[in-house]
C-alpha cells in the first residue's frame, strides 16, 4: 500500500483507515481531524479572533491562581475576595454557607485575579480523588465582565488544572440553577448522569430547585488548546466538503444583468453558470419543498432557546424575577416571562408553533424595556439578546 485510501464506492478491497495510521495520526483523529483530507495537514485553518479574556491572560493582565485555605496571608486575601464575589453573584445562597465552604480546608478554588488580588471570576470545588470525581460547589464571574469570556476561560483552565493535579479524576458534578444550565451545557456538561449513583450519592449536597449535571473529561483533549483543535476540525470538514461539492466555487455574474440592465430579460436556468454543475435538473423547478413538520419546528425552538441561554447577555433573563428583591415587578408586569419558563413550556409541549415561541421571547425583551429605564444595563442586555435571537430566527427560517 502507498497510503492511499481505496475509493469508497469502488470495488477494491477496503483497508481500515486505522490500520494505516501511526500514533500521531491516531491522536489527530481522536480530536476529530480527518487524516485523509487532502491539504488538511498543510493548509492554515482560519482562526477566530481571540476573546478578550484570552488576550488579557496572554498579556498578563489577569492570572488564574489555584488557592486553598493553607493559612497563608495571600491565600486568605484571595479566598476572602472569592467569597465576596460568590455572595454578590449568587444572592440566593446564604452568606454563612458560602463563607463556610470557601474557607473549608477540604475545598479547593481557582480564581481569576486582576491587578494583584482583585478577583473577577472563580470556581470553588471539592475533590473526591478516591471516588474519581469532583463537585463544583460555586462558579461565578463578575457581571461587568460577562462578555469577555472569563467563564469559558476559567472552565478550560479548571479542567487542565484537575488533569495535572488529579490524573485519574474524570468526572465533574454540579447542581446548576436555571441561570447556569445553558452555560454548563456549552462547557460540556449534560443533564444525563452516567456516573454510577453509588459513587457520588451522599458525597455532594442536594440543592432544591437545582439541576444536577455531569461533565466527563476526555483524556486526549488538550483543554487549553480547544480553539486550535476546533479550527482544525472545521478546516478538515470544509476541505472534505470541497472534495465532494462545488459549493465553494464562485462563478461570474450573468452579463444580461450587469450595468443595471435586466428588466424584462428572461434567462433559461440551464444557462446559469454552476447550476447544472450542482446537479440541478429542470424537474426540480416544479418540486415542492417539504413541509416543515412539528418535529422540525420543535428542533428549531430547542436550538434557539439553547443559543439564547448561552448568550453573554442572557444572565438577567434566565429565571423569573425574584419577588423579594423586586417587590413591585409583578404589579407592573402582567405577563412575566423568562428563559427557564420557556424551557419548561418547550419540554412539556405547550408551544404549538414557532410563532408562539417567538412571542414569548419577545415578551422577555418588551417586559424588560417597559419596567427599566431605556439607558439601564438591563435594557442594553435585552437589546443585545433580542438582536441575536432575531438574527438566529431569520437564519433558521431560511
SEKEPA-633635 format. One record per residue (C-alpha): residue number from 1; residue in three letters; x, y, z. Coordinates in steps of 0.001 Angstrom, whole numbers, plus 524288, in hexadecimal, padded with zeros to 5 digits. Example, Ala and Ser with C-alpha at 12.3 -4.5 7.8 and 13.67 -1.06 7.14 Angstrom:
2
lodren, bami, x, y, z
1, ALA, 8300C, 7EE6C, 81E78
2, SER, 83566, 7FBDC, 81BE4
***
This chain:
398
lodren, bami, x, y, z
1, UNK, 80000, 80000, 80000
2, UNK, 8048A, 80DDD, 7FD59
3, UNK, 7FC03, 8142C, 807C0
4, UNK, 7F0A9, 81769, 7FEB1
5, UNK, 7E2F6, 81390, 802CE
6, UNK, 7DB51, 80B41, 7F8FB
7, UNK, 7CF5D, 81216, 7F314
8, UNK, 7C384, 810F9, 7FBC7
9, UNK, 7BA91, 80D52, 7F0A3
10, UNK, 7C479, 804E9, 7E973
11, UNK, 7C5BD, 7F63E, 7E922
12, UNK, 7D360, 7F524, 7EEAB
13, UNK, 7D58F, 7EEAE, 7FBC7
14, UNK, 7D48C, 7F975, 8062D
15, UNK, 7DEF5, 7FA33, 810A5
16, UNK, 7DB49, 8000F, 81DC5
17, UNK, 7E07B, 80DD1, 81F0A
18, UNK, 7E52D, 80B61, 82CEB
19, UNK, 7EE46, 80090, 82832
20, UNK, 7F5D5, 80A4E, 81FDC
21, UNK, 7F7D1, 8149A, 82A5C
22, UNK, 80329, 81759, 83338
23, UNK, 80155, 81C00, 84144
24, UNK, 80187, 82A57, 83D76
25, UNK, 7F6CC, 8286D, 83367
26, UNK, 7EE8E, 82119, 83D53
27, UNK, 7EFD7, 82C76, 846CB
28, UNK, 7EB13, 835D6, 83C43
29, UNK, 7DFB0, 82CEE, 838E1
30, UNK, 7DB66, 82C6C, 84729
31, UNK, 7DA10, 83B3C, 84734
32, UNK, 7D15B, 83A5C, 83B30
33, UNK, 7DB49, 83E50, 830C4
34, UNK, 7DACF, 8355A, 824FA
35, UNK, 7E7E5, 83063, 82008
36, UNK, 7E391, 82D0B, 8123D
37, UNK, 7DF85, 83ADC, 80EAF
38, UNK, 7E7EA, 84061, 803FA
39, UNK, 7EEE2, 84C7C, 80871
40, UNK, 7E966, 84BF6, 8164C
41, UNK, 7F6AC, 84A36, 81C7B
42, UNK, 7FD51, 85506, 814ED
43, UNK, 7F2C1, 85F33, 81342
44, UNK, 7F1AD, 8699A, 81DA1
45, UNK, 7E429, 8687E, 823D2
46, UNK, 7DCEC, 87530, 82625
47, UNK, 7DD91, 8791C, 8345D
48, UNK, 7D341, 88176, 83ACA
49, UNK, 7D7D3, 88DD5, 841A6
50, UNK, 7DC5A, 88BDD, 84F86
51, UNK, 7D2A2, 88EDA, 85A29
52, UNK, 7D5FC, 89A46, 8631B
53, UNK, 7D83B, 890E3, 86E6E
54, UNK, 7E28C, 8893E, 866D4
55, UNK, 7E94D, 895DC, 862C4
56, UNK, 7E98E, 89AC7, 870C7
57, UNK, 7EF2E, 88DCF, 87577
58, UNK, 7F9A0, 88DCD, 86AF1
59, UNK, 7FD81, 89BC2, 86E2A
60, UNK, 7FDF5, 89901, 87CA5
61, UNK, 7F29E, 8A209, 8800F
62, UNK, 7EBE2, 896CA, 886FC
63, UNK, 7F0F2, 88A88, 88DA9
64, UNK, 7EA68, 87DA0, 890AF
65, UNK, 7EEA7, 8798F, 89E43
66, UNK, 7EBC4, 86CD8, 8A583
67, UNK, 7E954, 86FB5, 8B3DC
68, UNK, 7E50B, 868CD, 8C042
69, UNK, 7E468, 86BE4, 8CEB5
70, UNK, 7F28C, 86930, 8D248
71, UNK, 7F31B, 87432, 8DC3A
72, UNK, 7FBE5, 87CC7, 8D3D7
73, UNK, 7F84C, 88B51, 8D338
74, UNK, 7F82B, 88B6E, 8C458
75, UNK, 7EEDF, 87FD4, 8C3F1
76, UNK, 7E5DC, 885C9, 8CE12
77, UNK, 7E4FB, 89295, 8C67A
78, UNK, 7E152, 88B82, 8B9D0
79, UNK, 7D792, 882B1, 8C0D7
80, UNK, 7D142, 88E81, 8C73D
81, UNK, 7CFCE, 8950C, 8BA08
82, UNK, 7CA49, 88872, 8B45D
83, UNK, 7C06B, 887D4, 8BF5C
84, UNK, 7BC43, 895D1, 8BC5E
85, UNK, 7BAD0, 892B1, 8ADDF
86, UNK, 7B284, 88697, 8B08F
87, UNK, 7A9E7, 88E0F, 8BA16
88, UNK, 7A772, 898A4, 8AFF9
89, UNK, 7A524, 88FBF, 8A452
90, UNK, 79DB8, 8851D, 8ABBA
91, UNK, 79456, 88D0F, 8B417
92, UNK, 78B58, 8819C, 8B73E
93, UNK, 79654, 87A6E, 8BE31
94, UNK, 7974E, 87D3A, 8CCE4
95, UNK, 7A346, 88557, 8D00B
96, UNK, 7A789, 87C72, 8DB22
97, UNK, 7A693, 8709B, 8D23F
98, UNK, 7AF2E, 876E8, 8C7DC
99, UNK, 7B954, 87B0F, 8D1E0
100, UNK, 7B99F, 86DB0, 8D83E
101, UNK, 7BBF8, 86668, 8CB85
102, UNK, 7C5BD, 87008, 8C5AF
103, UNK, 7CE46, 86F9C, 8D1E5
104, UNK, 7CC52, 8610C, 8D440
105, UNK, 7D950, 859DE, 8D429
106, UNK, 7D31F, 84F4D, 8CBA7
107, UNK, 7CF7D, 85932, 8C127
108, UNK, 7D84E, 85DB9, 8B624
109, UNK, 7D6D2, 869BD, 8ADA8
110, UNK, 7DB60, 86F5B, 8A0D7
111, UNK, 7DAD7, 87E28, 89FBE
112, UNK, 7DC5E, 887E1, 8949C
113, UNK, 7E3F0, 89320, 89AA7
114, UNK, 7E57A, 8A07C, 89470
115, UNK, 7EEC3, 8AB38, 898B4
116, UNK, 7F452, 8A3BB, 8A41C
117, UNK, 7EA07, 89D01, 8AC4D
118, UNK, 7DD73, 8A28F, 8A68F
119, UNK, 7D528, 89688, 8A39C
120, UNK, 7CC9F, 89744, 8975C
121, UNK, 7C92E, 888DD, 8965C
122, UNK, 7CA99, 87C55, 89DD6
123, UNK, 7C71A, 86E20, 8A021
124, UNK, 7C5D9, 867B9, 8AD5E
125, UNK, 7C606, 858EA, 8ACBC
126, UNK, 7C767, 84D0A, 8B562
127, UNK, 7CFC9, 8420E, 8AFEA
128, UNK, 7CD2F, 833D3, 8B2FE
129, UNK, 7D923, 82D3C, 8AD04
130, UNK, 7D5E7, 81FF6, 8B2BF
131, UNK, 7C891, 820A1, 8AC1A
132, UNK, 7CDAB, 825F1, 89F25
133, UNK, 7C593, 8326F, 89EC6
134, UNK, 7C506, 84074, 8A391
135, UNK, 7B94C, 8488B, 8A784
136, UNK, 7B8BB, 85686, 8A295
137, UNK, 7B2A3, 85DA3, 8AE06
138, UNK, 7B311, 86BDB, 8A96D
139, UNK, 7B622, 871BC, 89C38
140, UNK, 7B4FE, 88025, 898D8
141, UNK, 7BB00, 88B46, 8912B
142, UNK, 7B93F, 899CE, 89384
143, UNK, 7AD31, 89EE7, 88C7C
144, UNK, 7B4B7, 8AA57, 88693
145, UNK, 7BD8D, 8A09A, 87FA5
146, UNK, 7B32C, 89701, 87ADE
147, UNK, 7B5FE, 899CD, 86C8B
148, UNK, 7C4B9, 8982F, 86D30
149, UNK, 7C443, 88968, 86D6C
150, UNK, 7C95F, 887A0, 87B4C
151, UNK, 7BFF7, 87C58, 87DBA
152, UNK, 7C4B6, 873E2, 87285
153, UNK, 7D2E8, 87745, 8753C
154, UNK, 7D16E, 8739C, 88388
155, UNK, 7CADC, 866A1, 88087
156, UNK, 7D571, 862CD, 876B7
157, UNK, 7E017, 865C6, 8809A
158, UNK, 7D87D, 85EC0, 88B33
159, UNK, 7D82A, 85257, 882ED
160, UNK, 7E6AD, 8537E, 88007
161, UNK, 7E991, 855FF, 88E6F
162, UNK, 7E1DF, 849EE, 8929C
163, UNK, 7E905, 841AA, 88896
164, UNK, 7F63E, 84611, 88DE3
165, UNK, 7F277, 844D4, 89C2C
166, UNK, 7E9D1, 838C5, 89BD5
167, UNK, 7ED59, 830D1, 88F9F
168, UNK, 7E323, 82654, 8925C
169, UNK, 7D7D1, 82FA5, 894D2
170, UNK, 7CF15, 82F43, 888BC
171, UNK, 7C1F6, 83483, 88D50
172, UNK, 7BC2E, 8413A, 89259
173, UNK, 7AED8, 84284, 89896
174, UNK, 7A7B2, 84EFC, 89BEC
175, UNK, 79A29, 853D5, 89F3A
176, UNK, 796EE, 85EA0, 89586
177, UNK, 78BD3, 8682A, 8977D
178, UNK, 783BD, 86CE3, 88BF3
179, UNK, 78D1F, 8782E, 88A4F
180, UNK, 798A4, 86F26, 8879D
181, UNK, 79348, 8634D, 88046
182, UNK, 795D0, 86958, 872E7
183, UNK, 7A3B2, 86D09, 87687
184, UNK, 7A715, 85F8A, 87BB0
185, UNK, 7A18E, 8592F, 86F64
186, UNK, 7AAF9, 86148, 8673B
187, UNK, 7B626, 85CB2, 86FDB
188, UNK, 7B38C, 84E48, 86D87
189, UNK, 7AA24, 84B69, 878AD
190, UNK, 79DF3, 84337, 876E8
191, UNK, 791A4, 84074, 87E9B
192, UNK, 793F4, 8320A, 87BD5
193, UNK, 79B6D, 82C56, 8876F
194, UNK, 7A341, 82082, 8831F
195, UNK, 7AB85, 81FA7, 88F6E
196, UNK, 7A65D, 814F4, 89852
197, UNK, 79DFD, 81B03, 8A2E8
198, UNK, 7A4C6, 8129A, 8AD0B
199, UNK, 7B162, 819F4, 8A9ED
200, UNK, 7AC6A, 82796, 8AD18
201, UNK, 79FDA, 82671, 8B508
202, UNK, 7A1FB, 82B7A, 8C2C2
203, UNK, 7AE74, 83294, 8BF12
204, UNK, 7A896, 83E97, 8B8B5
205, UNK, 79E19, 84779, 8BE20
206, UNK, 790A2, 84775, 8B7D5
207, UNK, 78B15, 854BB, 8B447
208, UNK, 77C72, 85686, 8B348
209, UNK, 778E3, 85CA4, 8A651
210, UNK, 7862C, 85995, 8A042
211, UNK, 7891B, 85076, 894ED
212, UNK, 793F1, 846A2, 896DD
213, UNK, 79D35, 84650, 88B4A
214, UNK, 7A935, 83E53, 887BF
215, UNK, 7B556, 840D5, 87FA4
216, UNK, 7BE19, 835B1, 87B37
217, UNK, 7CC57, 838B3, 87837
218, UNK, 7D2AA, 83389, 86BC4
219, UNK, 7E0A3, 82F10, 86DA9
220, UNK, 7E5F3, 832ED, 8605E
221, UNK, 7E006, 84088, 85FE5
222, UNK, 7E8D4, 84BE6, 8636D
223, UNK, 7DF0B, 854F5, 869EC
224, UNK, 7E83F, 86093, 868E5
225, UNK, 7E926, 85EA4, 85A44
226, UNK, 7DADD, 85CB5, 856AB
227, UNK, 7DA94, 868CB, 84E0A
228, UNK, 7E4EB, 86342, 844FF
229, UNK, 7DEDD, 85595, 8455A
230, UNK, 7D199, 85ACF, 8412F
231, UNK, 7D7F5, 862DB, 83665
232, UNK, 7DEA9, 85690, 83148
233, UNK, 7D1F0, 84EEF, 831ED
234, UNK, 7CAE0, 859AC, 82A88
235, UNK, 7D530, 85A71, 81FED
236, UNK, 7D579, 84BA0, 81E7F
237, UNK, 7C6B9, 84B4D, 81C9D
238, UNK, 7C710, 85688, 812CF
239, UNK, 7D21F, 85014, 80B3D
240, UNK, 7CA73, 84360, 80A7A
241, UNK, 7BE71, 84AFA, 805F2
242, UNK, 7C69D, 85178, 7FB4D
243, UNK, 7CA6E, 843FB, 7F658
244, UNK, 7BC47, 83FC7, 7F514
245, UNK, 7B594, 84CAE, 7F1D8
246, UNK, 7B77C, 85890, 7E955
247, UNK, 7B08B, 861A6, 7F2BC
248, UNK, 7BD23, 8691F, 7F557
249, UNK, 7BED8, 86CCB, 7E6FA
250, UNK, 7BA58, 87AA3, 7E395
251, UNK, 7B5E9, 87CAA, 7D598
252, UNK, 7B592, 889E6, 7CEBF
253, UNK, 7A869, 890B3, 7CDE1
254, UNK, 7A011, 88FFA, 7C1CA
255, UNK, 7A325, 89B0A, 7B827
256, UNK, 7948E, 89D38, 7B5C5
257, UNK, 7933F, 8A318, 7C36A
258, UNK, 79F61, 8ABA9, 7C3B6
259, UNK, 79F68, 8BA7E, 7C2E5
260, UNK, 791CA, 8BB3A, 7C8A6
261, UNK, 78BA7, 8B3B8, 7BD87
262, UNK, 782C0, 8A828, 7BEFF
263, UNK, 774CB, 8AD27, 7BED5
264, UNK, 76CCF, 8A45C, 7B629
265, UNK, 7783C, 89B27, 7B39A
266, UNK, 774E1, 88CB7, 7B3D7
267, UNK, 77FBD, 8830B, 7B6CB
268, UNK, 77F16, 8746C, 7B51B
269, UNK, 7830B, 86EAA, 7C25F
270, UNK, 78BA4, 864EB, 7BB3B
271, UNK, 793F6, 8705D, 7B671
272, UNK, 79725, 874DE, 7C453
273, UNK, 7A57E, 871A2, 7C6E2
274, UNK, 7A721, 86767, 7D162
275, UNK, 798EB, 8634E, 7D1F1
276, UNK, 79A6F, 856FB, 7C9CD
277, UNK, 7A74F, 85409, 7D0B9
278, UNK, 7A00F, 853F4, 7DDA5
279, UNK, 79774, 848D0, 7D8E7
280, UNK, 78B82, 8510A, 7D5C3
281, UNK, 781D1, 84BF8, 7CBE2
282, UNK, 775D0, 852AC, 7C5F8
283, UNK, 76D1D, 8491D, 7CD47
284, UNK, 7716C, 84F2E, 7DA03
285, UNK, 76AFD, 85C0C, 7D673
286, UNK, 75D8A, 85609, 7D869
287, UNK, 760D0, 84E83, 7E4BA
288, UNK, 75A0A, 853B8, 7F0C8
289, UNK, 761EB, 855E2, 7FCFC
290, UNK, 75FD2, 84C3F, 807EF
291, UNK, 7568A, 851DF, 811FD
292, UNK, 75C32, 855C0, 81EFF
293, UNK, 757D2, 84B6A, 828CA
294, UNK, 754E3, 84D1A, 8371B
295, UNK, 7615E, 845D1, 83A75
296, UNK, 76921, 84F1B, 831E9
297, UNK, 76320, 85AEF, 83897
298, UNK, 765A5, 85530, 8460D
299, UNK, 773D4, 852BF, 84263
300, UNK, 77529, 860D5, 83DC7
301, UNK, 76F1C, 865CF, 84A64
302, UNK, 77880, 85D94, 85250
303, UNK, 78435, 862FD, 84AFB
304, UNK, 77F61, 870ED, 84C48
305, UNK, 77D23, 86F5C, 85ADA
306, UNK, 78A81, 86940, 85CDC
307, UNK, 790F5, 8747D, 85586
308, UNK, 789A8, 87E71, 85DB4
309, UNK, 78D06, 877BC, 86A8F
310, UNK, 79B5A, 8778F, 866D6
311, UNK, 79BFA, 885B1, 86242
312, UNK, 7A470, 88ECB, 86AAA
313, UNK, 79906, 8983F, 86C57
314, UNK, 78F4C, 88DD1, 870A3
315, UNK, 792DE, 88D6B, 87F09
316, UNK, 78851, 89722, 883A8
317, UNK, 77D9F, 88F49, 87CD5
318, UNK, 78106, 88143, 8804F
319, UNK, 77721, 87FD3, 88B56
320, UNK, 76B03, 886EF, 8905E
321, UNK, 76CF4, 8941B, 896EA
322, UNK, 76E6C, 89240, 8A596
323, UNK, 7626C, 89803, 8AC0B
324, UNK, 769DB, 89A65, 8B8C3
325, UNK, 77461, 8A23B, 8B1C5
326, UNK, 76B31, 8A9D6, 8A8BF
327, UNK, 75E52, 8AAEE, 8B054
328, UNK, 756A9, 8B30A, 8A674
329, UNK, 75AD4, 8ABB9, 89A34
330, UNK, 74EB7, 8A325, 89975
331, UNK, 745EB, 8AEE0, 89BB1
332, UNK, 74BAE, 8B582, 88FA8
333, UNK, 74DA3, 8A9A4, 886E6
334, UNK, 7413E, 8A1CD, 88450
335, UNK, 74755, 8971A, 87BFB
336, UNK, 754DC, 893E2, 8816C
337, UNK, 75D88, 88B16, 87959
338, UNK, 76B5A, 88593, 87A6B
339, UNK, 773E5, 87B5B, 873D9
340, UNK, 771BC, 870B9, 87E03
341, UNK, 762F7, 8720E, 87C7B
342, UNK, 7649D, 87107, 86DC9
343, UNK, 76CAE, 864B5, 86FB1
344, UNK, 761FF, 85EB9, 87835
345, UNK, 757A4, 86214, 86E0F
346, UNK, 75FEE, 85C60, 86325
347, UNK, 762C2, 84FD1, 86AAC
348, UNK, 75458, 84DF6, 86DDF
349, UNK, 74FF7, 85068, 85FCC
350, UNK, 74861, 85CE3, 8627A
351, UNK, 74D69, 863E2, 8564C
352, UNK, 744DD, 860AD, 84A9C
353, UNK, 74CEC, 868AE, 84104
354, UNK, 759A3, 87009, 83F56
355, UNK, 751DE, 87CB1, 83FAD
356, UNK, 74CFF, 879D8, 84D7B
357, UNK, 75AFC, 8773C, 851B3
358, UNK, 75FB9, 883EC, 84B78
359, UNK, 754B0, 88B6C, 85213
360, UNK, 7594A, 886F4, 85F76
361, UNK, 7673C, 88AC4, 85C3A
362, UNK, 76292, 8982F, 857FA
363, UNK, 75AF6, 8993B, 864B3
364, UNK, 767BE, 8982E, 86C43
365, UNK, 76DAA, 8A396, 864D8
366, UNK, 76165, 8ABF7, 8653E
367, UNK, 75F5F, 8A9CA, 873DA
368, UNK, 76D5B, 8ADCB, 876A0
369, UNK, 76C43, 8BA57, 86EE1
370, UNK, 75F08, 8BD80, 874E2
371, UNK, 763A0, 8BBFA, 882E9
372, UNK, 77177, 8C162, 88209
373, UNK, 776FF, 8CE47, 87D75
374, UNK, 77AE5, 8CEAC, 86F21
375, UNK, 78953, 8D132, 8722E
376, UNK, 78A1E, 8C6F7, 87D04
377, UNK, 79335, 8BB4B, 87CD0
378, UNK, 78765, 8B234, 87C4A
379, UNK, 78218, 8B872, 86FDA
380, UNK, 78F60, 8B7F7, 86962
381, UNK, 7900E, 8A95E, 86C04
382, UNK, 7821B, 8A7A1, 86722
383, UNK, 7854B, 8AEB3, 85A68
384, UNK, 79165, 8A676, 8580A
385, UNK, 78A47, 899BE, 85AD9
386, UNK, 77EC5, 89DCE, 8525E
387, UNK, 78797, 8A0B4, 846BC
388, UNK, 78EA1, 893AF, 84831
389, UNK, 781A1, 88C83, 84956
390, UNK, 77BAF, 892F1, 83D54
391, UNK, 787F2, 89091, 8354A
392, UNK, 78798, 88223, 838EE
393, UNK, 778F1, 8814B, 83688
394, UNK, 77A4D, 88729, 828E6
395, UNK, 7858B, 87E08, 825C8
396, UNK, 77E21, 871E0, 82A16
397, UNK, 771C0, 875E6, 82303
398, UNK, 77979, 876E9, 81676
***
